[in-house]
Amino acid sequence: MNRATIATIIILLASGCGSGAPPKAASNPNAADKYPLDVCVVSGEKLGSMGDPFVIKPNGRTVKLCCSKCLKEFNADPAKYIAILDEAEKKSSTAK
């Protein structure tokens, strides 16, 4: 198994994928509204355009991808995509 495969498995397990347990409801009903992007941080595709967004939680941080295929590119340089997400969060917090 290569590092990317292992990282993917860890991310999926951390997100609860394959645990058999139902997904936990957000403690804050408006939590979904706080995600700063309406597009995939990797591809730029509109979130939801390919079904439900593929949600990962690297280091507890919510990242929404348009599909599972973007995970490989995200894992190749997560810092790059987290920086994009950080910038979007800064813009959304200053816009309020």
C-alpha positions in Angstrom: 0.0 0.0 0.0 1.3 3.4 -0.9 1.2 6.5 1.3 -1.7 8.1 -0.6 -3.8 5.0 -0.1 -3.1 4.8 3.6 -3.9 8.5 4.0 -7.2 8.0 2.2 -8.1 5.1 4.4 -7.2 7.2 7.5 -9.3 10.1 6.3 -12.3 7.9 5.5 -12.1 6.2 8.8 -11.8 9.5 10.6 -14.8 10.8 8.8 -16.9 7.8 9.9 -17.1 6.3 6.4 -17.6 2.6 6.7 -18.3 2.7 10.4 -21.8 1.4 10.0 -23.0 4.2 12.3 -25.4 6.8 10.9 -23.8 10.2 10.3 -24.0 12.5 13.3 -26.2 15.5 13.0 -24.4 18.9 13.3 -24.6 20.3 16.7 -25.3 23.7 15.1 -28.1 23.6 12.5 -26.5 26.5 10.7 -23.0 24.8 10.6 -23.5 23.9 6.9 -24.0 27.6 6.2 -20.6 28.5 7.6 -18.6 26.6 4.9 -17.1 29.4 2.9 -17.1 27.9 -0.5 -19.9 26.8 -2.9 -17.3 25.1 -5.2 -14.9 22.2 -4.9 -11.6 23.5 -3.5 -9.8 21.2 -6.0 -11.7 21.4 -9.2 -13.7 24.5 -8.9 -16.9 22.6 -9.8 -20.1 23.6 -8.0 -20.6 21.6 -4.9 -23.7 19.4 -5.4 -23.3 19.3 -9.2 -22.1 15.7 -9.0 -24.4 14.5 -6.1 -23.7 15.2 -2.5 -20.3 16.8 -1.8 -17.5 14.4 -0.7 -16.7 15.6 2.8 -13.3 14.9 4.4 -12.0 16.1 7.7 -8.2 16.3 7.6 -7.0 17.2 11.1 -10.6 17.8 12.1 -11.1 20.5 9.4 -14.1 20.2 7.1 -13.2 20.2 3.4 -15.9 19.6 0.8 -15.0 18.2 -2.6 -17.3 17.8 -5.6 -16.6 14.1 -5.8 -14.3 11.4 -4.4 -12.1 11.6 -7.5 -10.7 15.0 -6.2 -9.4 13.3 -3.1 -6.2 12.1 -4.8 -5.3 15.6 -6.0 -6.2 17.1 -2.6 -3.9 14.5 -0.8 -1.0 15.4 -3.2 -0.8 18.9 -1.7 -3.3 19.4 1.1 -1.6 22.6 2.3 -2.4 24.2 -1.1 -6.1 23.5 -0.7 -6.3 24.4 3.0 -4.7 27.7 2.1 -7.5 28.3 -0.5 -10.1 27.4 2.2 -8.4 29.7 4.7 -8.5 32.6 2.2 -12.2 32.0 1.5 -12.9 31.9 5.3 -11.1 35.3 5.7 -13.2 36.8 2.9 -16.5 35.5 4.3 -15.7 36.7 7.8 -14.8 40.2 6.6 -17.9 40.4 4.4 -20.3 40.0 7.5 
